[in-house]
């Protein structure tokens, strides 16, 4: 087991432990296929909270460790971003999950092969917003105790799937490991190995909507 | 396309370059799948005094010509240095084969985007002798991107419908009407040379 807290950076952890290699040519991005969706109708039903500032970048905020005396994986991401010179940047707005949540999204979520209904999230990234390079810690699926523990070993039964809810436009960036995802059509779905650093940005002229599913899979999972 | 290519650049700057570029790009897409051309690779060693860099975030007016400001411009920023008579200008002219050019060192810091846009080349036109500036047509304008360092994970450069992958020394060209935009979500600065010439 690698003690995550012996590393100063989650990105360095990913490289040091072989989760990601800047020089590898293998495909970091796994294409699942396309779901037929009515993009306009889905997006019209979604309600969005205020644009979220990445708490990981807030230089003046107390860290989890300062607040609780305990380290937490997410803090390493925050520290990465501070060390890399990021100032506080809006990264996206999350859609509010309520009774009007589009049933089409739940139908897709339940059809991919997760063993239980996965967590659903829709992010809207507007022009000018960016989500800096990071690796996922799947905090919604790990307990507080797990996140404060030294063992961040990948749980191979957890997967995250990204589904584009609107067509790609120039300036919509999705970089996953050493590969760029672009030219997608609404309904295109991808996934990637845990531990692959990724980032997104929108330098385009229109909002970009993505459905993000996170859940448990079993050995029958096709992708 | 020929009509658009033969329009005088100064006239386009005065009369809706955006519309002309949009039309030209629409026509381009009918005939071409590729929105940029890979020229060749030539490593370039270049040192720029970082204290001389100035911020560029879509100036509305330059040399008397206006341009629209795109959505999301609040987070747009490049740090640039315009070479004038430094040896690098001659190197660029000789390497690419240009009579006149404006060479701009263009550094994008982590966390910054530069929204998708077309280039107005207002400074380049301004620096040309008047007699030449008045005759420059759209098709005469040549645009090049010369990467100085290898691409790092999180560094992104979109040209039209494509995203570039690059290594240090790679030179790409794009036509005058081609929209392009960048973002740097990585952990290090991204330097390049942006070149406009005839």
Interface residues (C-beta under 8 A of the other chain):
Chain A: X11 X22 X80 X83 X84 X85 X86 X87 X89 X90 X126 X127 X128 X129 X130 X131 X132 X133 X170 X171 X173 X175 X177 X178 X180 X182 X183 X197 X199 X200 X201 X202 X203 X204 X205
Chain B: X70 X71 X72 X73 X74 X75 X76 X109 X110 X111 X112 X113 X114 X115 X116 X152 X153 X154 X156 X158 X160 X161 X162 X163 X165 X179 X181 X182 X183 X185 X186 X187 X188
